[in-house]
Amino acid sequence: MDKNNNFCFCTLALGKPYRVQAKNLIEDLERYASNHKVIVGTDYPSFLNNYPNVVAFPHKQKGTLHCYHDKRLPLKNL
């Protein structure tokens, strides 16, 4: 794999269970792909303050039933 690829990871983490899952993902990526950023839209951005590879921004759910369409929003914040 070419380590010079220019990319990042994006996710949406609304609610405690999803923030914990995002934290696990971030820790894995910090260990195995530390040169790449993780962009996270979340309802509690300060939960992820201790990670240098994370760009967290506040996000509130916009969809009515599920967050399906909200998942594209982390990409808009790049």
PDB file of N, CA, C and O in Angstrom:
ATOM      1  N   MET A   1       0.841  -1.180   0.000  1.00  0.00           N
ATOM      2  CA  MET A   1       0.000   0.000   0.000  1.00  0.00           C
ATOM      3  C   MET A   1       0.885   1.241   0.000  1.00  0.00           C
ATOM      4  O   MET A   1       1.856   1.317   0.753  1.00  0.00           O
ATOM      5  N   ASP A   2       0.557   2.186  -0.822  1.00  0.00           N
ATOM      6  CA  ASP A   2       1.313   3.430  -0.911  1.00  0.00           C
ATOM      7  C   ASP A   2       0.958   4.329   0.267  1.00  0.00           C
ATOM      8  O   ASP A   2      -0.195   4.737   0.406  1.00  0.00           O
ATOM      9  N   LYS A   3       1.947   4.647   1.128  1.00  0.00           N
ATOM     10  CA  LYS A   3       1.698   5.469   2.310  1.00  0.00           C
ATOM     11  C   LYS A   3       1.547   6.946   1.969  1.00  0.00           C
ATOM     12  O   LYS A   3       1.256   7.750   2.855  1.00  0.00           O
ATOM     13  N   ASN A   4       1.733   7.315   0.732  1.00  0.00           N
ATOM     14  CA  ASN A   4       1.599   8.711   0.329  1.00  0.00           C
ATOM     15  C   ASN A   4       0.187   9.043  -0.129  1.00  0.00           C
ATOM     16  O   ASN A   4      -0.062  10.157  -0.590  1.00  0.00           O
ATOM     17  N   ASN A   5      -0.732   8.111  -0.014  1.00  0.00           N
ATOM     18  CA  ASN A   5      -2.120   8.390  -0.395  1.00  0.00           C
ATOM     19  C   ASN A   5      -2.659   9.525   0.464  1.00  0.00           C
ATOM     20  O   ASN A   5      -2.432   9.568   1.673  1.00  0.00           O
ATOM     21  N   ASN A   6      -3.363  10.426  -0.165  1.00  0.00           N
ATOM     22  CA  ASN A   6      -3.926  11.559   0.541  1.00  0.00           C
ATOM     23  C   ASN A   6      -5.413  11.293   0.796  1.00  0.00           C
ATOM     24  O   ASN A   6      -6.241  11.521  -0.086  1.00  0.00           O
ATOM     25  N   PHE A   7      -5.752  10.817   1.982  1.00  0.00           N
ATOM     26  CA  PHE A   7      -7.138  10.533   2.322  1.00  0.00           C
ATOM     27  C   PHE A   7      -7.335  10.651   3.825  1.00  0.00           C
ATOM     28  O   PHE A   7      -6.373  10.753   4.585  1.00  0.00           O
ATOM     29  N   CYS A   8      -8.588  10.635   4.238  1.00  0.00           N
ATOM     30  CA  CYS A   8      -8.924  10.641   5.649  1.00  0.00           C
ATOM     31  C   CYS A   8     -10.116   9.714   5.867  1.00  0.00           C
ATOM     32  O   CYS A   8     -10.709   9.211   4.912  1.00  0.00           O
ATOM     33  N   PHE A   9     -10.449   9.501   7.105  1.00  0.00           N
ATOM     34  CA  PHE A   9     -11.605   8.702   7.478  1.00  0.00           C
ATOM     35  C   PHE A   9     -12.675   9.639   8.012  1.00  0.00           C
ATOM     36  O   PHE A   9     -12.358  10.614   8.693  1.00  0.00           O
ATOM     37  N   CYS A  10     -13.941   9.358   7.713  1.00  0.00           N
ATOM     38  CA  CYS A  10     -15.062  10.179   8.177  1.00  0.00           C
ATOM     39  C   CYS A  10     -16.113   9.289   8.816  1.00  0.00           C
ATOM     40  O   CYS A  10     -16.377   8.182   8.348  1.00  0.00           O
ATOM     41  N   THR A  11     -16.714   9.792   9.903  1.00  0.00           N
ATOM     42  CA  THR A  11     -17.791   9.042  10.538  1.00  0.00           C
ATOM     43  C   THR A  11     -18.735   9.986  11.264  1.00  0.00           C
ATOM     44  O   THR A  11     -18.426  11.158  11.481  1.00  0.00           O
ATOM     45  N   LEU A  12     -19.867   9.461  11.629  1.00  0.00           N
ATOM     46  CA  LEU A  12     -20.878  10.181  12.375  1.00  0.00           C
ATOM     47  C   LEU A  12     -21.088   9.432  13.682  1.00  0.00           C
ATOM     48  O   LEU A  12     -21.276   8.215  13.667  1.00  0.00           O
ATOM     49  N   ALA A  13     -21.060  10.139  14.828  1.00  0.00           N
ATOM     50  CA  ALA A  13     -21.197   9.492  16.129  1.00  0.00           C
ATOM     51  C   ALA A  13     -22.174  10.276  16.997  1.00  0.00           C
ATOM     52  O   ALA A  13     -21.781  11.185  17.729  1.00  0.00           O
ATOM     53  N   LEU A  14     -23.438   9.918  16.908  1.00  0.00           N
ATOM     54  CA  LEU A  14     -24.484  10.587  17.683  1.00  0.00           C
ATOM     55  C   LEU A  14     -24.992   9.642  18.756  1.00  0.00           C
ATOM     56  O   LEU A  14     -25.493   8.561  18.448  1.00  0.00           O
ATOM     57  N   GLY A  15     -24.867  10.036  19.997  1.00  0.00           N
ATOM     58  CA  GLY A  15     -25.260   9.194  21.126  1.00  0.00           C
ATOM     59  C   GLY A  15     -24.060   8.461  21.688  1.00  0.00           C
ATOM     60  O   GLY A  15     -23.096   8.180  20.976  1.00  0.00           O
ATOM     61  N   LYS A  16     -24.128   8.155  22.975  1.00  0.00           N
ATOM     62  CA  LYS A  16     -22.990   7.546  23.665  1.00  0.00           C
ATOM     63  C   LYS A  16     -22.493   6.239  23.034  1.00  0.00           C
ATOM     64  O   LYS A  16     -21.283   6.084  22.873  1.00  0.00           O
ATOM     65  N   PRO A  17     -23.367   5.291  22.669  1.00  0.00           N
ATOM     66  CA  PRO A  17     -22.855   4.043  22.089  1.00  0.00           C
ATOM     67  C   PRO A  17     -22.033   4.285  20.816  1.00  0.00           C
ATOM     68  O   PRO A  17     -21.031   3.609  20.581  1.00  0.00           O
ATOM     69  N   TYR A  18     -22.459   5.241  20.008  1.00  0.00           N
ATOM     70  CA  TYR A  18     -21.752   5.514  18.755  1.00  0.00           C
ATOM     71  C   TYR A  18     -20.481   6.322  18.994  1.00  0.00           C
ATOM     72  O   TYR A  18     -19.509   6.181  18.251  1.00  0.00           O
ATOM     73  N   ARG A  19     -20.478   7.165  20.021  1.00  0.00           N
ATOM     74  CA  ARG A  19     -19.234   7.874  20.377  1.00  0.00           C
ATOM     75  C   ARG A  19     -18.183   6.884  20.860  1.00  0.00           C
ATOM     76  O   ARG A  19     -17.004   7.016  20.529  1.00  0.00           O
ATOM     77  N   VAL A  20     -18.601   5.897  21.637  1.00  0.00           N
ATOM     78  CA  VAL A  20     -17.663   4.872  22.123  1.00  0.00           C
ATOM     79  C   VAL A  20     -17.122   4.067  20.942  1.00  0.00           C
ATOM     80  O   VAL A  20     -15.927   3.775  20.889  1.00  0.00           O
ATOM     81  N   GLN A  21     -17.988   3.708  19.999  1.00  0.00           N
ATOM     82  CA  GLN A  21     -17.518   2.985  18.810  1.00  0.00           C
ATOM     83  C   GLN A  21     -16.562   3.845  17.992  1.00  0.00           C
ATOM     84  O   GLN A  21     -15.560   3.344  17.481  1.00  0.00           O
ATOM     85  N   ALA A  22     -16.861   5.135  17.865  1.00  0.00           N
ATOM     86  CA  ALA A  22     -15.960   6.043  17.137  1.00  0.00           C
ATOM     87  C   ALA A  22     -14.621   6.139  17.852  1.00  0.00           C
ATOM     88  O   ALA A  22     -13.571   6.167  17.209  1.00  0.00           O
ATOM     89  N   LYS A  23     -14.654   6.188  19.169  1.00  0.00           N
ATOM     90  CA  LYS A  23     -13.412   6.235  19.956  1.00  0.00           C
ATOM     91  C   LYS A  23     -12.570   4.989  19.701  1.00  0.00           C
ATOM     92  O   LYS A  23     -11.352   5.089  19.552  1.00  0.00           O
ATOM     93  N   ASN A  24     -13.200   3.822  19.650  1.00  0.00           N
ATOM     94  CA  ASN A  24     -12.472   2.582  19.358  1.00  0.00           C
ATOM     95  C   ASN A  24     -11.863   2.626  17.958  1.00  0.00           C
ATOM     96  O   ASN A  24     -10.715   2.225  17.761  1.00  0.00           O
ATOM     97  N   LEU A  25     -12.631   3.113  16.994  1.00  0.00           N
ATOM     98  CA  LEU A  25     -12.116   3.264  15.637  1.00  0.00           C
ATOM     99  C   LEU A  25     -10.926   4.221  15.611  1.00  0.00           C
ATOM    100  O   LEU A  25      -9.907   3.935  14.982  1.00  0.00           O
ATOM    101  N   ILE A  26     -11.055   5.343  16.288  1.00  0.00           N
ATOM    102  CA  ILE A  26      -9.988   6.351  16.331  1.00  0.00           C
ATOM    103  C   ILE A  26      -8.723   5.774  16.939  1.00  0.00           C
ATOM    104  O   ILE A  26      -7.628   6.000  16.425  1.00  0.00           O
ATOM    105  N   GLU A  27      -8.863   5.030  18.026  1.00  0.00           N
ATOM    106  CA  GLU A  27      -7.694   4.421  18.667  1.00  0.00           C
ATOM    107  C   GLU A  27      -7.020   3.405  17.755  1.00  0.00           C
ATOM    108  O   GLU A  27      -5.792   3.334  17.704  1.00  0.00           O
ATOM    109  N   ASP A  28      -7.813   2.621  17.039  1.00  0.00           N
ATOM    110  CA  ASP A  28      -7.231   1.673  16.081  1.00  0.00           C
ATOM    111  C   ASP A  28      -6.510   2.402  14.953  1.00  0.00           C
ATOM    112  O   ASP A  28      -5.404   2.023  14.570  1.00  0.00           O
ATOM    113  N   LEU A  29      -7.135   3.439  14.429  1.00  0.00           N
ATOM    114  CA  LEU A  29      -6.505   4.188  13.344  1.00  0.00           C
ATOM    115  C   LEU A  29      -5.272   4.938  13.818  1.00  0.00           C
ATOM    116  O   LEU A  29      -4.308   5.085  13.067  1.00  0.00           O
ATOM    117  N   GLU A  30      -5.294   5.411  15.053  1.00  0.00           N
ATOM    118  CA  GLU A  30      -4.119   6.075  15.615  1.00  0.00           C
ATOM    119  C   GLU A  30      -2.946   5.102  15.696  1.00  0.00           C
ATOM    120  O   GLU A  30      -1.789   5.482  15.515  1.00  0.00           O
ATOM    121  N   ARG A  31      -3.265   3.856  15.968  1.00  0.00           N
ATOM    122  CA  ARG A  31      -2.224   2.824  16.081  1.00  0.00           C
ATOM    123  C   ARG A  31      -1.727   2.346  14.709  1.00  0.00           C
ATOM    124  O   ARG A  31      -0.526   2.169  14.507  1.00  0.00           O
ATOM    125  N   TYR A  32      -2.656   2.139  13.773  1.00  0.00           N
ATOM    126  CA  TYR A  32      -2.300   1.524  12.496  1.00  0.00           C
ATOM    127  C   TYR A  32      -2.223   2.480  11.311  1.00  0.00           C
ATOM    128  O   TYR A  32      -1.649   2.129  10.280  1.00  0.00           O
ATOM    129  N   ALA A  33      -2.785   3.670  11.434  1.00  0.00           N
ATOM    130  CA  ALA A  33      -2.761   4.642  10.336  1.00  0.00           C
ATOM    131  C   ALA A  33      -2.661   6.052  10.916  1.00  0.00           C
ATOM    132  O   ALA A  33      -3.478   6.920  10.610  1.00  0.00           O
ATOM    133  N   SER A  34      -1.668   6.261  11.743  1.00  0.00           N
ATOM    134  CA  SER A  34      -1.562   7.504  12.506  1.00  0.00           C
ATOM    135  C   SER A  34      -1.339   8.747  11.650  1.00  0.00           C
ATOM    136  O   SER A  34      -1.535   9.865  12.128  1.00  0.00           O
ATOM    137  N   ASN A  35      -0.940   8.576  10.418  1.00  0.00           N
ATOM    138  CA  ASN A  35      -0.699   9.734   9.563  1.00  0.00           C
ATOM    139  C   ASN A  35      -1.966  10.204   8.841  1.00  0.00           C
ATOM    140  O   ASN A  35      -1.893  11.083   7.982  1.00  0.00           O
ATOM    141  N   HIS A  36      -3.116   9.635   9.176  1.00  0.00           N
ATOM    142  CA  HIS A  36      -4.381  10.029   8.548  1.00  0.00           C
ATOM    143  C   HIS A  36      -5.333  10.594   9.589  1.00  0.00           C
ATOM    144  O   HIS A  36      -5.381  10.125  10.726  1.00  0.00           O
ATOM    145  N   LYS A  37      -6.079  11.595   9.191  1.00  0.00           N
ATOM    146  CA  LYS A  37      -7.055  12.239  10.063  1.00  0.00           C
ATOM    147  C   LYS A  37      -8.378  11.477  10.077  1.00  0.00           C
ATOM    148  O   LYS A  37      -8.713  10.753   9.140  1.00  0.00           O
ATOM    149  N   VAL A  38      -9.116  11.663  11.170  1.00  0.00           N
ATOM    150  CA  VAL A  38     -10.458  11.119  11.297  1.00  0.00           C
ATOM    151  C   VAL A  38     -11.385  12.318  11.512  1.00  0.00           C
ATOM    152  O   VAL A  38     -11.219  13.069  12.473  1.00  0.00           O
ATOM    153  N   ILE A  39     -12.351  12.493  10.626  1.00  0.00           N
ATOM    154  CA  ILE A  39     -13.328  13.567  10.731  1.00  0.00           C
ATOM    155  C   ILE A  39     -14.586  12.980  11.360  1.00  0.00           C
ATOM    156  O   ILE A  39     -15.132  11.999  10.857  1.00  0.00           O
ATOM    157  N   VAL A  40     -15.053  13.585  12.474  1.00  0.00           N
ATOM    158  CA  VAL A  40     -16.190  13.035  13.207  1.00  0.00           C
ATOM    159  C   VAL A  40     -17.238  14.123  13.451  1.00  0.00           C
ATOM    160  O   VAL A  40     -16.945  15.158  14.051  1.00  0.00           O
ATOM    161  N   GLY A  41     -18.448  13.880  12.984  1.00  0.00           N
ATOM    162  CA  GLY A  41     -19.586  14.708  13.359  1.00  0.00           C
ATOM    163  C   GLY A  41     -20.233  14.061  14.563  1.00  0.00           C
ATOM    164  O   GLY A  41     -20.624  12.895  14.506  1.00  0.00           O
ATOM    165  N   THR A  42     -20.352  14.811  15.666  1.00  0.00           N
ATOM    166  CA  THR A  42     -20.847  14.220  16.901  1.00  0.00           C
ATOM    167  C   THR A  42     -21.639  15.229  17.727  1.00  0.00           C
ATOM    168  O   THR A  42     -21.487  16.441  17.573  1.00  0.00           O
ATOM    169  N   ASP A  43     -22.478  14.702  18.597  1.00  0.00           N
ATOM    170  CA  ASP A  43     -23.261  15.555  19.474  1.00  0.00           C
ATOM    171  C   ASP A  43     -22.464  16.003  20.700  1.00  0.00           C
ATOM    172  O   ASP A  43     -22.955  16.811  21.489  1.00  0.00           O
ATOM    173  N   TYR A  44     -21.243  15.492  20.870  1.00  0.00           N
ATOM    174  CA  TYR A  44     -20.414  15.830  22.027  1.00  0.00           C
ATOM    175  C   TYR A  44     -18.941  15.843  21.593  1.00  0.00           C
ATOM    176  O   TYR A  44     -18.196  14.927  21.940  1.00  0.00           O
ATOM    177  N   PRO A  45     -18.510  16.864  20.840  1.00  0.00           N
ATOM    178  CA  PRO A  45     -17.152  16.891  20.284  1.00  0.00           C
ATOM    179  C   PRO A  45     -16.037  16.834  21.326  1.00  0.00           C
ATOM    180  O   PRO A  45     -14.969  16.287  21.049  1.00  0.00           O
ATOM    181  N   SER A  46     -16.261  17.386  22.512  1.00  0.00           N
ATOM    182  CA  SER A  46     -15.193  17.388  23.519  1.00  0.00           C
ATOM    183  C   SER A  46     -14.857  15.978  24.009  1.00  0.00           C
ATOM    184  O   SER A  46     -13.803  15.779  24.613  1.00  0.00           O
ATOM    185  N   PHE A  47     -15.723  15.002  23.764  1.00  0.00           N
ATOM    186  CA  PHE A  47     -15.458  13.602  24.096  1.00  0.00           C
ATOM    187  C   PHE A  47     -14.211  13.096  23.367  1.00  0.00           C
ATOM    188  O   PHE A  47     -13.557  12.157  23.819  1.00  0.00           O
ATOM    189  N   LEU A  48     -13.891  13.726  22.237  1.00  0.00           N
ATOM    190  CA  LEU A  48     -12.777  13.267  21.400  1.00  0.00           C
ATOM    191  C   LEU A  48     -11.595  14.240  21.404  1.00  0.00           C
ATOM    192  O   LEU A  48     -10.739  14.165  20.524  1.00  0.00           O
ATOM    193  N   ASN A  49     -11.535  15.142  22.372  1.00  0.00           N
ATOM    194  CA  ASN A  49     -10.483  16.164  22.414  1.00  0.00           C
ATOM    195  C   ASN A  49      -9.071  15.612  22.573  1.00  0.00           C
ATOM    196  O   ASN A  49      -8.118  16.262  22.145  1.00  0.00           O
ATOM    197  N   ASN A  50      -8.909  14.462  23.160  1.00  0.00           N
ATOM    198  CA  ASN A  50      -7.581  13.943  23.491  1.00  0.00           C
ATOM    199  C   ASN A  50      -6.888  13.207  22.349  1.00  0.00           C
ATOM    200  O   ASN A  50      -5.841  12.593  22.553  1.00  0.00           O
ATOM    201  N   TYR A  51      -7.454  13.262  21.173  1.00  0.00           N
ATOM    202  CA  TYR A  51      -6.887  12.524  20.050  1.00  0.00           C
ATOM    203  C   TYR A  51      -6.355  13.492  18.999  1.00  0.00           C
ATOM    204  O   TYR A  51      -7.122  14.252  18.409  1.00  0.00           O
ATOM    205  N   PRO A  52      -5.045  13.466  18.763  1.00  0.00           N
ATOM    206  CA  PRO A  52      -4.453  14.417  17.810  1.00  0.00           C
ATOM    207  C   PRO A  52      -4.837  14.155  16.355  1.00  0.00           C
ATOM    208  O   PRO A  52      -4.724  15.051  15.519  1.00  0.00           O
ATOM    209  N   ASN A  53      -5.286  12.952  16.044  1.00  0.00           N
ATOM    210  CA  ASN A  53      -5.628  12.624  14.662  1.00  0.00           C
ATOM    211  C   ASN A  53      -7.110  12.863  14.345  1.00  0.00           C
ATOM    212  O   ASN A  53      -7.592  12.452  13.289  1.00  0.00           O
ATOM    213  N   VAL A  54      -7.844  13.540  15.276  1.00  0.00           N
ATOM    214  CA  VAL A  54      -9.289  13.734  15.115  1.00  0.00           C
ATOM    215  C   VAL A  54      -9.639  15.199  14.887  1.00  0.00           C
ATOM    216  O   VAL A  54      -9.110  16.098  15.541  1.00  0.00           O
ATOM    217  N   VAL A  55     -10.544  15.407  13.944  1.00  0.00           N
ATOM    218  CA  VAL A  55     -11.191  16.704  13.767  1.00  0.00           C
ATOM    219  C   VAL A  55     -12.665  16.450  14.049  1.00  0.00           C
ATOM    220  O   VAL A  55     -13.376  15.883  13.220  1.00  0.00           O
ATOM    221  N   ALA A  56     -13.123  16.880  15.240  1.00  0.00           N
ATOM    222  CA  ALA A  56     -14.519  16.660  15.636  1.00  0.00           C
ATOM    223  C   ALA A  56     -15.280  17.976  15.529  1.00  0.00           C
ATOM    224  O   ALA A  56     -14.765  19.032  15.896  1.00  0.00           O
ATOM    225  N   PHE A  57     -16.492  17.906  15.030  1.00  0.00           N
ATOM    226  CA  PHE A  57     -17.322  19.100  14.940  1.00  0.00           C
ATOM    227  C   PHE A  57     -18.719  18.765  15.459  1.00  0.00           C
ATOM    228  O   PHE A  57     -19.168  17.624  15.353  1.00  0.00           O
ATOM    229  N   PRO A  58     -19.406  19.766  16.021  1.00  0.00           N
ATOM    230  CA  PRO A  58     -20.739  19.501  16.567  1.00  0.00           C
ATOM    231  C   PRO A  58     -21.752  19.232  15.469  1.00  0.00           C
ATOM    232  O   PRO A  58     -21.761  19.887  14.427  1.00  0.00           O
ATOM    233  N   HIS A  59     -22.602  18.255  15.731  1.00  0.00           N
ATOM    234  CA  HIS A  59     -23.649  17.907  14.777  1.00  0.00           C
ATOM    235  C   HIS A  59     -24.864  17.393  15.536  1.00  0.00           C
ATOM    236  O   HIS A  59     -24.732  16.574  16.446  1.00  0.00           O
ATOM    237  N   LYS A  60     -26.034  17.866  15.166  1.00  0.00           N
ATOM    238  CA  LYS A  60     -27.292  17.350  15.708  1.00  0.00           C
ATOM    239  C   LYS A  60     -28.019  16.626  14.592  1.00  0.00           C
ATOM    240  O   LYS A  60     -27.974  17.038  13.433  1.00  0.00           O
ATOM    241  N   GLN A  61     -28.684  15.554  14.953  1.00  0.00           N
ATOM    242  CA  GLN A  61     -29.392  14.739  13.959  1.00  0.00           C
ATOM    243  C   GLN A  61     -30.399  15.589  13.195  1.00  0.00           C
ATOM    244  O   GLN A  61     -31.195  16.316  13.790  1.00  0.00           O
ATOM    245  N   LYS A  62     -30.355  15.488  11.884  1.00  0.00           N
ATOM    246  CA  LYS A  62     -31.259  16.241  11.027  1.00  0.00           C
ATOM    247  C   LYS A  62     -32.400  15.367  10.500  1.00  0.00           C
ATOM    248  O   LYS A  62     -33.507  15.851  10.264  1.00  0.00           O
ATOM    249  N   GLY A  63     -32.118  14.085  10.322  1.00  0.00           N
ATOM    250  CA  GLY A  63     -33.140  13.166   9.820  1.00  0.00           C
ATOM    251  C   GLY A  63     -34.182  12.858  10.882  1.00  0.00           C
ATOM    252  O   GLY A  63     -33.929  13.035  12.074  1.00  0.00           O
ATOM    253  N   THR A  64     -35.351  12.399  10.454  1.00  0.00           N
ATOM    254  CA  THR A  64     -36.418  12.124  11.409  1.00  0.00           C
ATOM    255  C   THR A  64     -36.356  10.712  11.989  1.00  0.00           C
ATOM    256  O   THR A  64     -36.550  10.535  13.191  1.00  0.00           O
ATOM    257  N   LEU A  65     -36.093   9.722  11.171  1.00  0.00           N
ATOM    258  CA  LEU A  65     -36.050   8.344  11.660  1.00  0.00           C
ATOM    259  C   LEU A  65     -34.641   7.852  11.905  1.00  0.00           C
ATOM    260  O   LEU A  65     -34.333   7.350  12.985  1.00  0.00           O
ATOM    261  N   HIS A  66     -33.806   7.990  10.934  1.00  0.00           N
ATOM    262  CA  HIS A  66     -32.427   7.503  11.030  1.00  0.00           C
ATOM    263  C   HIS A  66     -31.489   8.598  10.540  1.00  0.00           C
ATOM    264  O   HIS A  66     -31.929   9.600   9.977  1.00  0.00           O
ATOM    265  N   CYS A  67     -30.238   8.403  10.754  1.00  0.00           N
ATOM    266  CA  CYS A  67     -29.240   9.392  10.359  1.00  0.00           C
ATOM    267  C   CYS A  67     -28.652   9.101   8.988  1.00  0.00           C
ATOM    268  O   CYS A  67     -27.543   9.545   8.688  1.00  0.00           O
ATOM    269  N   TYR A  68     -29.361   8.375   8.163  1.00  0.00           N
ATOM    270  CA  TYR A  68     -28.816   7.953   6.878  1.00  0.00           C
ATOM    271  C   TYR A  68     -28.250   9.126   6.078  1.00  0.00           C
ATOM    272  O   TYR A  68     -27.117   9.055   5.603  1.00  0.00           O
ATOM    273  N   HIS A  69     -29.010  10.185   5.926  1.00  0.00           N
ATOM    274  CA  HIS A  69     -28.549  11.317   5.125  1.00  0.00           C
ATOM    275  C   HIS A  69     -27.569  12.204   5.884  1.00  0.00           C
ATOM    276  O   HIS A  69     -26.822  12.965   5.268  1.00  0.00           O
ATOM    277  N   ASP A  70     -27.561  12.119   7.192  1.00  0.00           N
ATOM    278  CA  ASP A  70     -26.609  12.885   7.992  1.00  0.00           C
ATOM    279  C   ASP A  70     -25.181  12.389   7.791  1.00  0.00           C
ATOM    280  O   ASP A  70     -24.230  13.135   8.025  1.00  0.00           O
ATOM    281  N   LYS A  71     -25.023  11.158   7.367  1.00  0.00           N
ATOM    282  CA  LYS A  71     -23.691  10.573   7.224  1.00  0.00           C
ATOM    283  C   LYS A  71     -22.833  11.280   6.188  1.00  0.00           C
ATOM    284  O   LYS A  71     -21.608  11.168   6.225  1.00  0.00           O
ATOM    285  N   ARG A  72     -23.443  11.994   5.279  1.00  0.00           N
ATOM    286  CA  ARG A  72     -22.663  12.704   4.265  1.00  0.00           C
ATOM    287  C   ARG A  72     -22.092  14.016   4.802  1.00  0.00           C
ATOM    288  O   ARG A  72     -21.191  14.580   4.181  1.00  0.00           O
ATOM    289  N   LEU A  73     -22.582  14.513   5.923  1.00  0.00           N
ATOM    290  CA  LEU A  73     -22.190  15.823   6.441  1.00  0.00           C
ATOM    291  C   LEU A  73     -20.748  15.921   6.937  1.00  0.00           C
ATOM    292  O   LEU A  73     -20.149  16.986   6.792  1.00  0.00           O
ATOM    293  N   PRO A  74     -20.155  14.870   7.515  1.00  0.00           N
ATOM    294  CA  PRO A  74     -18.736  15.006   7.883  1.00  0.00           C
ATOM    295  C   PRO A  74     -17.857  15.371   6.683  1.00  0.00           C
ATOM    296  O   PRO A  74     -16.854  16.066   6.845  1.00  0.00           O
ATOM    297  N   LEU A  75     -18.213  14.922   5.509  1.00  0.00           N
ATOM    298  CA  LEU A  75     -17.433  15.245   4.310  1.00  0.00           C
ATOM    299  C   LEU A  75     -17.532  16.722   3.942  1.00  0.00           C
ATOM    300  O   LEU A  75     -16.590  17.274   3.373  1.00  0.00           O
ATOM    301  N   LYS A  76     -18.640  17.366   4.251  1.00  0.00           N
ATOM    302  CA  LYS A  76     -18.806  18.775   3.932  1.00  0.00           C
ATOM    303  C   LYS A  76     -17.911  19.661   4.789  1.00  0.00           C
ATOM    304  O   LYS A  76     -17.674  20.818   4.443  1.00  0.00           O
ATOM    305  N   ASN A  77     -17.408  19.129   5.912  1.00  0.00           N
ATOM    306  CA  ASN A  77     -16.607  19.912   6.843  1.00  0.00           C
ATOM    307  C   ASN A  77     -15.117  19.776   6.590  1.00  0.00           C
ATOM    308  O   ASN A  77     -14.310  20.246   7.392  1.00  0.00           O
ATOM    309  N   LEU A  78     -14.744  19.153   5.510  1.00  0.00           N
ATOM    310  CA  LEU A  78     -13.310  19.006   5.207  1.00  0.00           C
ATOM    311  C   LEU A  78     -12.718  20.305   4.724  1.00  0.00           C
ATOM    312  O   LEU A  78     -11.526  20.366   4.424  1.00  0.00           O
TER     313      LEU A  78
END
